[in-house]
Amino acid sequence: MTGNAATPLLIVTGPTGTGKTETAIRVAERIGGEIVGCDALQVYLGFDAATAKPSAAEQARVRHHLVDVADPRTDFSLADYVRLAEQAVADIAGRGLVPLVVGGTGMYLRGLLRGIVPAPARDEALRARLKAMVERYGSARLHRVLARLDPVSAARVMPADTQRIIRALEIGFAGDGTWSEVIARQGTWSHDEDRFPSLKVGLDGEREGMNRRLDRRVEGFYAAGLVEEVRGLLDSGVPASANAFKAIGYREVLRALGRGEDPAGMIEEIQRNTRRFAKRQRTWFRKEPGLRWLDADAGADVLAERIVTLWNDCF
């Protein structure tokens, strides 16, 4: 591991739309910290309108790491995230500041806290052939190939999840067993317990109020130029099969454009999918050990004071 395993982390997580960024910025301003993003979409350059990426003004208040670090034309994996997050934590702690890990991608958070078992090396030639097949035939066909090779993994991966389908096939064709067999034999996480001492805070609010907030958030995606952004990304050479385009908001607009439909007609579907995504996040984080839940409806300033108090009590 790159960083010092004794480095304390302050973690602010929870479902989308709960005000994690503003709350974490206020905490960082009070305790002298910098933010390590924990969001699977904010890492991609050019994907801004539907990602709630911290604004330039917010990043001027507190330095953010792991935002705009990946080219959307290439794959960005869990291993990539863990490596860069470890480096960011070490850098922040090395300058005497507090690392705040902020975001709602549970797999990324778990990977940073527990570490990951190294997977077989990438086969770039095979990967290129599989990507070409996706471009020509669609990811659903490769998913059917995976279902024959490794039905256990196929059951866990959505047919539209190109990145994971390709990785599963790559591992299966490597000759050391299927992806599901490798996981069963080695596990996913390199440690059974967290490698960093931490304060873990989860933000969530009253469900109906949160749903209304998410609906307004999606309306904001369009006001921020989501449709124009998708067109611009495609024009710049980002393929429609790029993993970043699988994200909620982007995938629906992309589908509408591909069909010659009005992307504005997708807003209700995006709102519905966003609410469902938040529900899945809640399910994941309810299983995260040691997470202390706070009411997101209390407001960023009140929440920041409570988190600072908890932090000072712990560290």
C-alpha positions in Angstrom: 0.0 0.0 0.0 1.2 3.5 -0.8 0.1 5.3 2.2 0.5 4.9 6.0 -2.1 2.4 7.2 -2.4 4.4 10.5 -3.6 7.5 8.7 -7.0 8.4 10.1 -9.7 9.0 7.5 -12.9 11.1 7.8 -15.5 9.5 5.5 -18.6 11.3 4.4 -20.9 9.0 2.4 -24.5 8.0 1.7 -27.1 8.2 -1.1 -26.9 10.6 -3.9 -28.4 14.1 -3.4 -27.8 14.3 0.4 -25.4 17.3 0.3 -22.2 15.4 1.0 -20.0 17.8 -1.0 -21.0 21.0 0.7 -21.0 19.4 4.2 -17.6 17.9 3.6 -16.2 21.2 2.4 -17.3 23.0 5.5 -15.8 20.2 7.7 -12.5 20.4 5.8 -12.4 24.2 6.2 -12.9 23.8 10.0 -10.3 21.0 10.6 -7.8 21.6 7.9 -8.5 18.9 5.4 -8.6 18.0 1.7 -11.2 15.9 -0.1 -10.6 12.6 -1.8 -13.5 11.9 -4.2 -15.2 8.6 -4.0 -17.4 8.8 -7.0 -17.2 6.5 -10.0 -18.4 9.1 -12.5 -16.7 12.3 -11.2 -13.3 10.8 -12.1 -14.1 11.2 -15.9 -13.1 14.3 -17.8 -16.0 16.0 -19.6 -18.8 14.3 -17.6 -20.0 17.3 -15.7 -23.7 18.1 -16.1 -25.2 15.0 -14.4 -22.4 14.1 -12.0 -22.8 16.8 -9.2 -19.0 17.4 -9.7 -17.7 20.0 -7.3 -17.6 23.4 -9.0 -14.6 25.5 -9.6 -15.6 27.7 -6.6 -16.0 24.7 -4.4 -12.6 23.3 -5.4 -11.1 26.8 -4.7 -12.4 26.6 -1.1 -10.9 23.1 -0.5 -8.6 21.0 -2.7 -10.3 18.0 -4.3 -8.5 14.8 -5.4 -9.7 12.2 -7.9 -11.9 14.5 -9.9 -11.3 14.7 -13.6 -8.5 12.2 -13.5 -9.6 9.7 -16.2 -10.1 9.8 -19.9 -13.6 8.6 -20.6 -12.3 6.8 -23.8 -10.4 4.4 -21.5 -11.5 2.1 -18.7 -11.1 3.2 -15.1 -11.2 0.3 -12.7 -11.6 -0.3 -9.0 -7.9 -1.0 -8.9 -7.1 2.3 -10.5 -9.3 4.1 -8.0 -7.7 2.3 -5.0 -4.2 3.1 -6.3 -4.9 6.8 -6.8 -6.8 7.2 -3.6 -4.0 5.7 -1.6 -1.6 8.1 -3.2 -3.9 11.0 -2.4 -4.4 10.0 1.2 -0.6 9.7 1.7 0.0 13.1 0.0 -2.6 14.8 2.2 -1.5 13.2 5.4 2.1 13.9 4.5 1.4 17.6 4.5 -0.2 17.4 8.0 -3.8 17.7 6.7 -6.8 15.5 7.2 -8.0 13.3 4.3 -11.8 13.4 3.9 -13.1 10.6 1.6 -16.3 11.9 0.2 -18.8 10.2 -2.2 -21.4 7.6 -2.7 -19.6 4.8 -4.6 -19.7 2.0 -2.1 -17.4 -0.3 -4.0 -14.7 2.3 -4.2 -14.9 3.0 -0.5 -14.7 -0.6 0.4 -11.8 -1.1 -1.9 -9.9 1.8 -0.3 -10.6 0.6 3.2 -10.0 -3.1 2.7 -7.6 -3.2 -0.2 -8.2 -5.5 -3.2 -6.8 -8.9 -4.3 -4.7 -8.4 -7.4 -6.5 -9.8 -10.5 -4.8 -11.3 -13.6 -3.0 -8.7 -15.7 -4.9 -7.1 -18.6 -4.6 -8.7 -22.0 -4.7 -5.5 -24.2 -5.0 -7.4 -27.5 -7.9 -9.5 -26.2 -9.5 -6.4 -24.7 -9.3 -4.6 -28.0 -11.0 -7.5 -29.8 -13.8 -7.7 -27.2 -14.3 -3.9 -27.4 -14.6 -4.2 -31.2 -17.2 -6.9 -30.8 -19.2 -4.6 -28.5 -19.0 -1.8 -31.0 -20.2 -4.1 -33.8 -22.7 -6.3 -32.0 -23.6 -4.6 -28.7 -22.8 -5.6 -25.1 -25.7 -7.9 -24.8 -24.1 -10.4 -27.2 -20.9 -10.5 -25.1 -23.1 -11.0 -22.0 -24.5 -14.1 -23.6 -20.9 -15.3 -24.2 -20.2 -14.7 -20.5 -23.3 -16.6 -19.5 -22.0 -19.7 -21.3 -18.5 -19.3 -19.9 -19.3 -18.1 -16.4 -23.0 -18.1 -15.6 -22.4 -17.1 -11.9 -20.7 -13.9 -13.0 -23.2 -13.2 -15.8 -26.0 -13.3 -13.2 -24.2 -10.5 -11.2 -23.4 -8.3 -14.2 -26.0 -6.3 -16.1 -26.0 -6.8 -19.9 -25.2 -3.1 -20.4 -22.1 -3.2 -18.1 -19.5 -3.4 -20.9 -16.5 -2.8 -18.6 -17.3 -5.6 -16.2 -18.3 -8.0 -19.0 -15.0 -7.5 -20.8 -13.0 -7.9 -17.6 -14.9 -11.1 -16.7 -14.3 -12.6 -20.2 -10.6 -11.5 -20.0 -10.1 -13.3 -16.7 -12.0 -16.4 -17.9 -9.9 -16.6 -21.1 -6.7 -16.2 -19.1 -6.9 -19.9 -18.2 -6.7 -19.6 -14.3 -10.5 -20.1 -13.9 -13.5 -18.0 -14.4 -14.0 -14.7 -12.7 -16.4 -16.2 -10.2 -14.0 -19.0 -9.5 -11.1 -16.6 -8.9 -13.3 -14.6 -6.4 -14.4 -17.7 -4.6 -10.7 -18.9 -4.4 -9.1 -15.6 -3.5 -11.8 -13.2 -2.4 -12.2 -9.6 -3.5 -10.8 -7.7 -0.5 -7.2 -8.2 0.7 -8.1 -7.5 4.3 -11.0 -8.7 6.5 -11.0 -5.4 8.4 -10.4 -1.8 7.5 -6.7 -0.8 6.9 -7.3 2.8 8.1 -8.7 4.0 11.3 -11.7 6.2 10.4 -14.8 8.1 11.3 -17.5 7.0 8.9 -20.5 9.4 8.6 -23.5 8.6 6.4 -26.0 11.3 5.4 -29.6 10.6 4.6 -32.9 12.3 4.9 -36.6 11.7 5.0 -37.5 9.5 2.0 -40.3 11.6 0.4 -38.3 14.8 0.8 -35.2 13.1 -0.6 -37.2 11.9 -3.6 -38.4 15.4 -4.4 -34.9 16.7 -4.0 -33.6 14.1 -6.5 -36.3 15.0 -9.0 -35.3 18.6 -8.9 -31.7 17.5 -9.2 -32.4 15.7 -12.5 -34.2 18.8 -13.8 -30.9 20.6 -13.0 -29.0 18.2 -15.2 -30.9 19.5 -18.2 -30.5 23.1 -17.1 -26.8 22.4 -16.9 -26.7 21.3 -20.5 -26.8 17.5 -20.2 -28.0 17.0 -23.8 -25.4 19.3 -25.3 -22.7 17.7 -23.2 -23.6 14.2 -24.5 -23.5 15.4 -28.1 -20.2 17.1 -27.4 -18.6 14.0 -25.9 -19.7 11.9 -28.8 -18.3 14.5 -31.3 -15.0 14.5 -29.4 -14.5 10.8 -29.9 -15.9 9.3 -26.8 -17.6 6.1 -28.0 -21.2 5.3 -27.2 -20.0 2.1 -25.6 -17.8 4.0 -23.1 -18.4 2.9 -19.5 -19.0 6.4 -18.4 -22.1 6.5 -20.7 -23.7 3.8 -18.6 -24.3 6.3 -15.8 -27.8 7.4 -15.1 -28.7 10.5 -17.1 -26.1 9.9 -19.8 -27.4 6.5 -20.8 -31.0 7.6 -21.2 -30.1 10.7 -23.2 -27.7 8.6 -25.3 -30.4 6.1 -26.1 -32.9 8.9 -27.1 -30.3 10.5 -29.4 -29.6 7.1 -31.0 -33.3 6.6 -31.7 -33.8 10.1 -33.0 -36.1 10.9 -30.1 -36.3 14.1 -28.0 -33.9 13.7 -25.0 -36.2 16.0 -23.0 -38.7 13.2 -23.0 -36.4 11.0 -20.8 -36.6 13.2 -17.7 -39.1 11.1 -15.9 -37.2 7.9 -16.6 -34.0 9.5 -15.3 -35.8 10.7 -12.2 -37.2 7.2 -11.6 -33.8 5.6 -12.1 -32.1 8.1 -9.8 -34.5 7.3 -7.0 -33.9 3.6 -7.5 -30.1 4.2 -7.5 -30.4 6.0 -4.2 -32.3 3.1 -2.7 -29.6 0.7 -3.8 -27.0 2.9 -2.2 -28.9 2.9 1.1 -29.0 -0.9 1.0 -25.2 -1.0 0.4 -24.3 1.5 3.1 -26.6 0.0 5.7 -24.1 -3.0 5.7 -21.0 -0.8 6.1 -19.6 -1.4 9.6 -19.3 1.5 12.0 -21.2 4.0 9.9 -22.8 6.8 11.9 -25.9 8.2 10.2 -26.9 11.9 10.4 -30.0 13.6 9.2 -29.2 15.3 5.9 -32.2 17.6 6.4 -30.3 19.4 9.2 -28.4 21.5 6.7 -24.7 21.6 5.8 -23.6 24.0 8.6 -25.3 22.0 11.4 -24.0 18.7 10.0 -20.5 20.1 9.7 -20.4 21.1 13.3 -21.7 17.7 14.4 -19.1 15.9 12.3 -16.3 18.1 13.6 -17.3 17.2 17.1 -17.4 13.5 16.3 -14.0 13.8 14.7 -12.4 15.6 17.6 -13.9 13.0 20.0 -12.4 10.2 17.9 -9.0 11.6 16.9 
